[in-house]
Amino acid sequence: MPHISRRRALTAVATVGATLAAVPAARAADGRPGAHDAHGSPEAFDEVYKGRRIQGRSRTGGGHHHGGGYAVYVDEVELHVMRNADGSWISVVSHYDPVSTPRAAARAAVDELQGARLVPFPAG
């Protein structure tokens, strides 16, 4: 049985780690990679999460640009979201806790709100 040196093992681990770091982290809520529309925007969603209606869809027309043309709503009130350079998403409610999708940002906001009403964010 051939022996592998510690140096070769560490090099292999570093190579695999660098490769995985280069893969985009964006995934659908069900964990499927590549759940984007033809323009690279995340897929639309509309669901009830912990008794709150959360929605996400491509933004049409003007508006604030940080969400990359994507709008998220909690009980029909817009949740201000922003896509980071690494592909993760943050919201005005959970600004310091990046997540992989706008759906995850909406769910995190519902968790953080703990039943409180979302107040519209004056982005402008």
Buried (B, 14 or more C-beta within 10 A) or exposed (E): EEEEEEEEEEEEEEEEEEEEEEEEBBBBBEEEEEBBEEEEBBBBBEEEBEEBBBBBBBBEEEEBEBBBBBBBBBBEEBBBBBBEEEBBBBBBBBEEBBBBBBBBBBBBBBBEBEEEEBEEBEEE
